[in-house]
Amino acid sequence: MSTAGDVVWTPSPDRAAATLLARFARGAPTTPAAYDELWRWSVDDPPAFWSRVWDECGVLAARPPDAILEDPRMPGARWFPGARLNVAANLLRRRDDTVAVVGAGEGRDDETVTWRDLAARVARAQAGLAARGVGPGDRVAALAPNAVETLVLMLAATSLGAVWSSCSPDFGPLGVVDRFRQIAPAVLVVADGYRYNGTVYLLQDKVTAILAAITSVRHVVVLDIVGAGLTVDREAVAYADLLAGDATEPRFADLPADHPLYVLYSSGTTGAPKSIVHGAAGTLVNHLKEHQLHSDVRPGDVVTWFTTCGWMMWNWLVSGLASGAAVVLYDGSPTYPDVGALWRLAARTGTTHFGTSPRFLAACDKAAGRGQALPRDQADLSALRAVLSTGSPLNPDQFDFVYRGVADDVQLASISGGTDIIGCFALGVPTLPVRRGRLQGRGLGMAVEAWDDAGQPVVGRRGELVCTRPFPSMPLGFWDDPGGDRYRAAYFAQHPGVWTHGDFVEIDADGSVAVLGRSDTTLNPGGVRIGTAEIYRAIEGLPELTDAIVVGRPVHGDVEVVLCVVLAPGVDLDLDLTRRIRTAIRTSTSPRHVPARIFAVREVPYTLSGKKVEKAVRSMLAGEPVENRDALANPAALDEYATLLPTRP
């Protein structure tokens, strides 16, 4: 059995040499002998590096930038001043009859859209929006599924210079209002319903409540997803009628590099969600870098990622069009009617890059343990070159499962970044080996370090993830924060002039990275900093447990570790199992990691994007209510945690 850090895959010399990353490196001023040298150049000379990304990755611009980086402060840096471009034009760069988009989902037949047809649909949607007064700076918000219609409307809105923002239709009305009301959208796109896990959910009541609270909405675009229809108290147009014109070629507004493109939101489980504004050029250039150089995405590839429109991975996925790749949009449960659904979709579409989450891979592994066929045995995955995963750290056992159960010659890229940067700080490197339980490397152009409590960089030790130099996908700021006070407080208060991300990581001498959990949920028993991911990894192999969440609880000036576990059917949390849990943690980590308290719970609460809500559980254990629950996939799960402990130790 391999251990954490062992090499589990290495690209062949021919494969590594043929990557877009290798081609990019060969054109560097001094051809680097190793990835670490290329990374070092990219962070030591940001203007030279990002200029090459702009050119080599194929940014389409009406006017090139006057400079690459102006005033390299954080915050305050200006990227690509003088440039004029349109992101939608970059995503719609092709006009042929090959496949650009595949739309799939529960209860819907696969829909294949060519590049030529996609541009024509966008042209008609653009004309429909323009006729309703949509122009540069207007906000178009969508409560919509991950469907072709949603992509078409995003491209139409941004082609006009409007700002796009979206939420998944399974958000509660309060969660939607908390987000969209901040940006005062002029147009609201809504679906009449959605399907999930074999059930149809209608949205009439939710839409009525949302419109009652957001008075800025002048027009509503209704998507016919489940055939139920909607009644609204604003001027409404059906999606089909919006596209009823005869336009065939979209026009693209000529916009500055820092024109707002997207507004994304923090999860908001412990307060009002932050409205994070991302700029056009910074988002586009960073996504081109991550797709082409780190994922080796090229024209003709097919990229699939299970995501909703309320998660930044949707924005990341659809940017694959800018690299000439086709994208697959799936709406519904990833495990309906069984865990093989997405693998069969990958086979049907010839997916080359399959994006997922540790939670989904764990479900597939457990299903295999119950006798279900492995993904490689139930679907033709011969086109697959890369499996990518994010949402939480990918544990070592899941590396084993991918190479055992999916394919033995794929790049497994665990990636980590966030909504805040609409991209990654650490991710895959297609020319490097994959090490069990670790991310392959730091992103090019991202001056990432791990800092100890004294603010000093450390190697091979746990530390706070910081980025010491500016990068293009930094937010323009927060919506309605004209002085930038909330923006500075979120990322620069702890270390002025240095981006502090809120993750706890370990960076080895070889450049590989382990993400150990959020630093604001880092456990500190006896003053020793512990990442929650270390405990999750230690108990992943126990068959009696199906899920777990761990938090720190202040007690008498110290912190005690509290572990809550979900048990497999028929299992009790008796003294023997409790002892074995503690032994597994002590053996794999240290005595400091061993929880003081272990409880059995019915389920672990997750956000809609699949992240455990450790901060919210910590609040519930402390007797502090979590009022904003609309960002949670299973909000009722939180209530059980309030009953586990007395509010005062």
N, C-alpha and C positions, 0 to 999 in steps of 0.2 A: 504494500500500500504506500503510495507516495505521500509525502508530508507537505505542509504549507511551504510555498516557495520553490518547490521542485519544478523543473521544466516539464510541461505536459504536451507541448507542441512547439515545433520549430519550422518556419517556412523553408522550403528547399531553396538553395542558392538561386536557381533560375526564377522561382516565384518571387523572391525578395527583390532580385535585380529588375524584374519587370514591373514593379509597383510604381504608381505615380509619385510616391514619396522618394523612391530611389532616383527617379528622373529629376525631381526637384532638387535633391541633394547634389546631384552631379553638376547642376548649374549654379550652385552656391559659389560665392567669391573664392573661398578656399574649400575645395571638396572635402567634407568631413569624413573621417575614417569610421566614425561610429555615430549612432543616433544622439548620444549625449553631447557630442561636439556640435551637431546641427542645432540641437535645442539651445545650447549655450550661445551660439551665434544669434539665434532668433531672439533671445531675450537681452543680449548685450547691444544689439543694433536693431531696435524695433523698426525704424524707418526703412532700412534696407530689406529686412525680412518681409514686412507687410507689403512693400512695393512689389516684391517678387510674387507674393501670393495674389495680389491684384492682377498682375500680368499673366502668370502661369495658370492660374485657376479660371481665368477667362471672364473677369467682370466686364459687363457691357455697360458703357457709360456714354452719355451724350457729350460730356466734357470731362477730361481727366482731372485729377486733383492738382492743385497748385503745390501742395506739400502732402506728406504722408501723416505727420504728427506735428501739431502745433501746441506749444506750451505743455510739456509732458508732466503735468501734475496730476495727483489723484486727491480729490476730484478736480476737474477742470480741463483735462486734456481734450483737445479737439482733433478728431481724425478726419483725414481726407478733405480738408477745407478747399472750397472751390469746385469740387466735383459736382456734376449733375447726372442723376441716374434715376431709374425706376426699378424697384425690386421685382415687380410683376413682369416687366420686360425680360429680366434675367431668368425668371422661372418659365417664361413662355418663349424660350429662344428657338424652339424647333417648330417646323410646319410640315412635317411629313405624316405618312399614314401608318407609322409604327405606334405601338402602345405607349401612352403617356401615363394613364391612370387606370387602375382597376378598382372599382367599388364593390365591396362585398359586405355581407352582414346577415344576421339572423332574419329569416323570412324574406330575404331579397336575393334574386338571382345575381350572379356576378355581372357587373357592367364594365365593358371595356371601352375606353375612350382614347382615340388617337390624338396625337399632338395637334393635327389640323382641326379636329373637332373640338378639342379643348379650347383652342384660341377662339374659335367661332362662338362657342358658348359664352366665353368671357366677354367677347365683343357685344353680344346681345344683352348680357346682364349689365355690362357697363352702361350701355345706352339706357336701359331701364332705370338704373340708379341715377344717372346724370339727369334724366328727365324729372326726377324727384328732387333735384337740387343738390345732390351729393357732389362735393368738391374737396379740394385740398384742406386738410385739417379737420374735416367733419369726422365724427366717430360712428362707425358701424359696428354694432355689437350683435353677437349671435348666441342663442341658446339652441344648440344644434348638434346632431350626431356627427360622427366621423364619416361623412358621406361625400360623394362627388359634388352634390349641390353646394355643400359648405365650402369646398375648395374653390369652386367657380366663383362664388360670391366674394370670398376673400381676395382672389386675384382681381376681380372687377373693382372692388372697393379700393384696393391699394394702387391699382393702375391709375385711378383718378386722383390719388394723393390722399385718400381718406385713411384714417387710423382704424385698424382692425382689432377687435377684442372678442374673445369667445369663452363660453362656459359649456360644460357638458350638461345635457338635459336632465341628468340625475341629480344635479345640484338642487337643494331646497330653495324655495323662493327668497328666504332671507339671505342666503349665500349669494344668490344672483343679484339681488338688490344692493347688498353691501359692496359688490364689485362694480356693477354697471352704473349705479347712480353717481358714483364718484366722477365718471368721465362724461356724463350727460350725453348719451348717444342720440343722434338724430334719426337713425334707422335701427330697428330691432329685427333681427332674423330669428324666427321661431319655428320649431317643428311641431306638428300636431301630436306627436308621440314618439316613442322609441320602443325597441324590443330588447329584452335582456333576460337571458336564462330561460327562454321559452315563454315569457310573459310579456304582454303588451301593456305599456304604461302611457296613459293619455295625459296631455299637458294643458288642457283647457283651464283648469282652476289655477294652476301655477302661473300661466301666462297672464290671466286676469289680475292676479295679485301683483305681479311684477309691473304691469302697465299702470296699475293704480298708484304705485310708489315712484315710478320714473316718469315724470311729466315732460321731460325733454323730447321724448320719442314722437316724431311726426309721422313716420311711415313704418308699417310692419310688413315684412316679407314672410309669407307662410310656406313652409316646406311640407309637401304631402309625403309623409314617411309611412304612416300606418293606415291612411285612408279615412281618418276620423274627422278631419276638418277642424277649423278654429273660428270662433267669433271674437272680434276685438273691437275696442271703442276708438280706434284710430283708423286713418286711411290705410287699407290693407290691399296687398296684391299677392296673388298666388305666384310661386316661383315660375311656373310654366308661362303665366301671363307676363311676368317681368321679362322673360326671354322671348317674347313673341315677335320681336322685330326681325329685320333681315340683315343686320350687320354681320360681317364675316371677319373683320380684322380690328382688333382693339387698338386704341390710341393710348399713349402712355404719357402722363404728366411728367414734365421735366422738373425734378426736385433736387434740393440740396442734399448732401451726404448725411446730414444730421436731421433730416426730416423724420418726424415720428412715424414709425411703421406699425408697431404692435404695442398694446398695453396688456401685460401679463400680471398675475396676482400671486402673492404669497398665500400659503394655505389658510391663514386666518383662524386657526383653531384656538389660539390663545389671545385673540384681539382682532380688530378690524384688519382685513387683508391690505397689504401694501399694493398700490397700483404702480407697477414698474413700467416705465416707458423705455422702449428699445428703438434705436435709430435704424435707418434704412441701410446705409453702407456698412456699419459695424456688424449688424446681424448677418447680412449677406456674405461679407468677406470671411467672417468667422465660420459660418456654416460651410462655405466652399472649402476652407482649410480642413475642417473636421471630416467632411465627406471624402474629399479627394486624397488628402495626404494621410489622414489617420485611419480611414476606412476603405480606401482604394475604390471608391465609387466612381464609375466611369460611364460614358454613354452606352446605353443598351442594358445596363444592369437593372435589377428590380429590387427595390427596397421596401420591406414590410416592417411595420412597428405597431404592436398593439398599444394603442393610446386613445385617449379621448381628446376633444377639442378644448378641454379645460386644463391641459397639461402642456408644458413647453415642448414635449417631445412631438406633439402634432406639428408645431411650427418647424421644428428640426426636420421631421420627416418630409414635409412637403417641399422644403428647400432642396431636397434631392433632385427636383426637376431642373434646378440651375446647373447641375452637373450632367444633364442629359439623360438621367436615369428615369425609369418609370417608378411610380409609387403605388403601393397597395393600401387602400383605406378600408378598414374593417370596423363595423359597429355591432356591438353585442357582447355577450360573455365569451371570454377566451376559452372556457371549458364546456361550452354547450355545443352539441349534445354530449361531448366528452372532451378529454384533454387533447385529443388528436385533431380537433377542428382546425386550429391554426396551422398545424404541420401539413394537413391536407390542402389548405389554401396555399401554402408555400409551394407545394408540389404543382398545383394547378397553374400557378402564375409564373413558375420558374424563378422563384425568389433567390437572389444571390446574397442578400444581406437581411437577416432575420433579427428583428429587435424585440426584446421581451423584458421580463423582470425576474428577479430571484424567486418571487412568490409563484410565478407560473412554472418555472423550472422545477421547483420543489413539488408542485402538484403533479407534474409529469413523472417525476421520480417516484413519488408515493403510489401513483397509479400503476407504474411498472412493477412495484413491489407487490401489488395486489393481483398481478397476472396480466395487466393490459399490455399490449404490444408496445415496444419501444418506438419512438418517432421514426427512427431509421427503418423499422420493419413494417410500418403502416403507410409510409409516404415516400415517394421518390424525391429525395433531397440532393440529387447529384449536382444540381446547379449551385448549391449553397457554398459560398466561400467564407462567410463570416456570420457569427452569432454575436449579437451585442446585447448588453443587459445594463439596466440602471433602475433607479427607484430606491435602492438600498444596496449595501455591500453584497456582492456575490460570494458565498462562502465556499471553502475548498471542496466540499463534497459535490457542489453543483458544477464545478469544473470537471470532476470525475464523470458526472452524469452526462454532460454534453459530449465528451469524447467517447463515452461508452454507448450512449443511447441515441445520439443525434448524428454525428459524423466524426471521423477520426482525423480529417485533414481540413479543419476550418480554423480560422482565427477567432478565438473567443475573447471578445473585448468587453470587459467590465468597464463602464464609464461613469464619471462622477463630475457634477458641476451644479447646475441648478437654474431655476426660473430667473434668479437674479442676474445671471450672465447669459441667458438663453443659449447655453453651450456648456462646455466641459473645461475643467481644470486638469483632469487626468483621464486618459482614455487609451484606446488601442494604438499600437504602432505596428503596421503590417510587415515590417522588416525584422522585428525582434521576436525572440521566443515568448511563449505564454507561460507564466509561472503560476502555479496552483495557488489560488486565493489572493492574487495580486493584480492590480491594474498595470498595464505594460509600461506606461510612462507618463510624464507630464506633457501637457499640450504644447506644441510649438507656439512661441510667442507669449507664453504664459509664465511669468517669472515666479513660479510657485515654490514656496519653501515651507518647512515645518518649524515653528518657533516654540521654544520652551517658555516657561512663565516669566523669564527675564528678558524675553524678546530677542533671544539669540537663535540662529538657525541650528538645527540638530539633524544628524543623519543616523538612521538606524534606530531612532528613538521616537516615541510618541510626541506629537506637538500640534499646535494650532496651525491650520492651513491659512497661509497668507499669500498674497500676490504683491510683489514689491514694486512692480512697474505697471503703467497703464496698458490696457488692451482694448481693441476696437469694440467688443461687445459689452463693455460696461454700460449700464443704463444711462440714458440721457438725464434721468432723474426720476422722481416720483410725480405722479399727476397732482396738480394743485399743491405744489410745494415750492413756490416761487423763489424762496430764499435758500432752498436746498438743505434746510436744517434737518429734516427727517432722513433725507438721503445720507448726509454725513453721519448722523447718529447711528444709522443701520450698519454701515460698513467701515467707518473711519474713526469712530470714537475711541476704540481700544488702542489702535496704533495710528496716530495721525499720519496721513500721507501714504498709508499702506492698507490695501484691501484685506480685511479680516472676514473670512467667509462664514465661520461658524461650524466648520468641520474639524474633527480630530483625526489626524493622519500620521502615518509613518512612511518616510521616504528612505529607501535603502540606497547604498552606494551605487548600485547598478541602475538607479533611476526609477525602479518599480515602486508602486505606491500601494499601501493598504489604507482603506478608509475605515476608521474605527467608530464612527458614529458622529452625531452632532455634538459639538463642543458645549453647547448650552444644555445638553442633557448628559454631559460627561459626569461620571460618578467620581466622587472624591472621598472615599472612606479613609480616614486617617491622613488626609491630605495627599493621597496617592491618586493621580488622575487615571481613570479607567474608561475606555470606550465601550459602549454597550454592545457593539458588534463582536467584541472579544467573547462576551458571555454567550451570545447567540451561537457563535461558531462552536463553542464548547459543548453545547447540548443538542446540536443538530442531528447527531447520530442516534439519539435515544428514540427508539420506535414508539415508546409510550406517549411521546409528546408530538402534537401536530402544529403547535405555534407557541410563541412566547413573547412577552414584553417585559423589559426590565427598566427600573427607574431608581433614582436616588431619593431618599427621604431624610430631611434634616432631623437629627435627634441629638439633643443635649450638646450642641456645638459641633457635632460630627455628622456624618452621612452614613445611613445604613442602606444596603442594597436590597431592593424588594423585587422579587421575580414572580411574575404571574404566568402560569402555563395553561395551555389548552390541551386536554388529555384525549388520547385516542379512545374510540368507543370501548366501553367495558373496563376501562382502567381507572383505578382510584389512586389518589395522592396519599398513599400510606407512608409509614415510616421508612420502609425499605426503598421506595421510589425516591422519597425526599433525600435519603442518604446517598443514593446513586447519582442524583442530580448534583448534589454538592461535591461528591467525589469527582465527577466528570469535569466540573468547573475548576476545582482545585488542581487536578492533574494537568489540565490543558493550559491553565493560566497561572494563578497564584492564589494563596489564601485570602488576599485582599479582595479578590473577585467573588468569593463565595457569598451568596445572598444570606442576609440575616433572616429574611422571611421569604417563604415560598407559598403561593396561593394557587389554587385551581380556579380558573374562570371559564366562562362559556365561550368567549371569543375575544380576540384582540381588535381594538378599534383601528381602522385605517382611514387615511384620506382617500379621496376619489382617485388619486393617482397612485395608490398602492403603497403609501408610506405609513409606517407605524407612528401613532401620535403619542410619543413618549411624554412630551411636555403636558399634554392634556391629561394623561393618566396620572402624572405626578401631581397636577392640580387637584384632581378628584381624590387622591389618597390624602391630600392635605386638607380636605374639606372645602376647597375653593371651587365653586361651580364653573363649568365651561358652558357659557351661554351661546356662543357662536358655533353651532354644530353642523351647519349646512355644508361645510367642506368635507364632512365625513361620509364614507360609504356606508357605515353602520353605526350611526350616532347613538342608538339605544344601548350599544355595548358598553358605553362609558358608565352608565348608571351603576352597574355592579361594583365598580371599583370604589365607589363612595362608601360601600358597606364593609370593606375588607379590614379597615383599620380605624381605631379611634382617631379623631382629628388632632388630639394632643397626645404626644408620646409620654 
